[in-house]
Amino acid sequence: MSYTLLGADGKPYRSTTPGTLGGHRRLRVYGRLDCPAALRALPRGRYALHRVFFADERTAVAAGYRPCAVCLRHEYLEWKRDREA
């Protein structure tokens, strides 16, 4: 089986292993695959059109995505603090 992930350059690539994090292309947010906010948004429709996947957190950050404030609260607060500094 093959999966499509986003690389640090923001471009898709094929992988034999699934991503460990999901993201939203328009919002530029990444989070856990079991994120309550994402799981609520998926059934409403259009969210899935903009969903992307990452191999790890480092790749998501390098691609310009920020942590989810719901499922990655601690990482989000650090990200926000660093931006305000």
N, C-alpha and C positions, 0 to 999 in steps of 0.2 A: 504494500500500500504506500502511496505517496501523499504528502501533505504540502500545502503551500504556506510558507512563512514569510515574514518581512525581515530583511536584513538590516544592519546598522545604517545602510545607505537609503533605507526606505523602499527598496525595490524587492519584489517578490522572488522567492526561489523555492525550488522543490526540495523536500526533505523526506527521509524514510522514517523519521521520528516526529510525532506530533508536537506542537508547541506547548509550552507550560503556562503561557500567559495569553490572554485575549486582549484585544484593543478595539478602539473605534477610530476609524480613519479621519472622520471629520472633527471629532472632539479632541483628537490627539491624546487619548487617555488609554492606559493599559491597566489590567488588573487580573485577578485570579479567574480561572475558568468557571469557578462556582460563585462568582460575585453576585450577591443578591440584586444589585442594581441592573446588571446585564441580564440576569435571568428574568427579571420583571419586564425589561424592554424587548427581549426577543419575541415573545408572543404577539406584541403589538404591531409587528411588521417590519418596517424599514430598517431597523437596527442591524439586522443580519446582512443587509446590502453593504454596510460599511465596516463589518467586522473583519479584523485581521488577527494574525497570531504571531507570537514571538517565541523563540527558543528559550530566552532568559531575560531577566530584568535589564542587564547591561545592554543588550541589543535594543530593547524597547527605548531606553533612555537615549542611546546613541542615535536612534531614528527620530528623536525629537518628541517623544511621548512623555506624558507626566503620569505619576501614580494615581490610581483611583482613590478618591476621598472616602469611599464606602468600605471596600475590602482591603485596602492597603493604607489604612488610616495613619499609621506611624510613618511610613515612607512619604505619604502625602504631606504631613505636617513638616517633615524635614525639608521636603522640596519647597514648600511654601516659605518656610523660614529662610532658606538659602536665597530664594528669589527676592525677599524683602531686605536682605542684608546688603 
